[in-house]
Amino acid sequence: MRNLQSTLAVLLTAVLMAGEAFGASNPGAIAAPKGTPAVIINRLNAEIAQFMELPDVQEKLVNVGLFPLHSTPARVTELVKIGNQQMAKVVKAAGIKPE
């Protein structure tokens, strides 16, 4: 427990040192292999959007603490890049190095 507390203290300090509002979430996304044709990506995205709108799917996800939100492949790519940039600042501010 002491290690966890120390790690959380370092991360909190790093977030504050990063000087920006920082939010954390645990998004999920469905990915396809690199090079998958756009027509297939777009079809999958449309089918997933319809599935995510089903009331029983929404209810089941909410019941396990998930908040369903559908997006576009371009927006997911953008959010991943933004998240990586934000976390890089936190890691740098905390002085975290690869082991």
HELIX and SHEET records of a PDB file:
HELIX    1   1 ARG A    2  ALA A   18  1                                  17    
HELIX    2   2 ALA A   38  MET A   52  1                                  15    
HELIX    3   3 PRO A   55  ASN A   63  1                                   9    
HELIX    4   4 PRO A   73  ALA A   94  1                                  22    
END                                                                             
